[in-house]
Amino acid sequence: GVLEYAEWVQTVAVTTGGDGMTLNFEIDTTNVTGLACEITSALATPKGKVIPFTLPTAGNTLTRASKLSLEAATSTATFAEGEGYINLYIRETFPDQY
C-alpha cells in the first residue's frame, strides 16, 4: 500500500499554553519524507479540531512485511492534557496494476 494522507483529530482540548510536538511516520526504521504534523497548544483547541499532516513526498510505500510506526520527532514541552487520534489513509496496491 501507499501512505497518502494523515490527520490528527483533537478529542479533548489542550488548555495549557506553550506546548508543542512534531509527529512523523516511519516505515521500518526510515522516516516517511514529508508525512509530519506539528501540534501546538494553540492548534490543539478546540475539541474536534483537525490538524492535517503534510503530504508525503517519498518513502511512503508499505509491503506486507513493513512495520509502520509513529514517533514524536520533536517536543518543546510535555502536554499535561488533551487527547486525540490519527486518521491514516493507505491506498491499496495490486501486483499487476497499471
N, C-alpha and C positions, 0 to 999 in steps of 0.2 A: 504494500500500500504506500501511499504518498501522503505525508502530513501537509494539509492545505491551509488550515486556519485554526486558531485557538483564541479563546476569550476567557477572561476572569469575570465571574458574576458575584457581586458583593451581596451576602445574605444578612450580615449583621454589620452595621456601620461602624467605622473607626471614629473615635471621639478624641483621641489624644493626637496633638499636632506633632510634626517633626519626624514621623516615622516613614520609612520607605525601604523598598527592596526591589530587585530585578529578578524575575523568574525566567528560566530558559529550559528548553528541552534538550536532551541528549539521546542519541541512538547509539547503543553500546557505550563507548566512552568518548564519543565525538559530539561536540555541540552541533545542533542544527543551526546553520547560519541564518540569522535574521529572525528566528521564531522566539522572540523575547517580549517581556511585558514589564514595564515599570509600574509598581503600585506604591502610591504615596498616601499619606493620611488624607490629603485634600481630594485625591481621586477616589478613595475608598468610602466616600459618603455621597449620597445617601444609600440606604438599603435598596438593592435592585440595580445599582449602577453596573454597567457592563464596560469593561476595560479591554479593548482588543489587543492581542499580541501583534507585533509587526509581522508582516508576511514572510514566510521562509523563502530564501533565495538559493540555497544549496544544502546538500546533505540531509534531505528530508524523505528519503526512501527507506521503507521498512521491509524486511523479509520475515518469514515465519520464525526464524531463529533470532531476530533482533530483540534487544532489551531496551525498552523506552523508559526514560526516567525524566523527572522534573527536578530542577535544582534551584536553590536560591543563589544566584550568581554573585549578587552584591547586596549588602544591607547596611543602611545608615543607622538604624536603631531597631530594637525589637518591638513588634506590635504587642501591646498589652491586651488588646481586644479586637473584635472584628472576626468575621468568618466569610468564607466564600467557596466557590467551586469553579472548576475549569471545564468548559466545553471544548472538545478537541474533534476536529473533522479530519477523517482519514479517507482518502479516495482509494477504493479497491482497484488493484491492477490485476490483469489477467495475462497468463504466459504468452498468448498468441495475439494480443491486441495490436491494433494499428495505430 
